[in-house]
Amino acid sequence: MLAEQTAEIERIIIPHSAYELENALHLDELPRVRYTWVRIAAKQMGVGGDDSWGAPVHEEYCIPADQPMTLQIIVEPLQ
């Protein structure tokens, strides 16, 4: 697979789905790898607060919701 990147993007490539990861408490509880999961996002807002228990995200890590955002992806199979 060939992917053309024309702008900065957030991406992750992992061998397990989010569901599988959330439901396994230990590595041996993950199923045999059958797929490669690719997630692509224009931007991703992380915790960015002082803790992960309810502190607000710092302003510099917020994604403005009042501004339009576009993402164009072209994926082609390798020849």
Summary of the structure (lengths in Angstrom):
residues: 79
radius of gyration: 16.7
end to end distance: 8.7
largest distance: 48.8
contacts: 115
relative contact order: 0.29
helix: 15%
strand: 20%
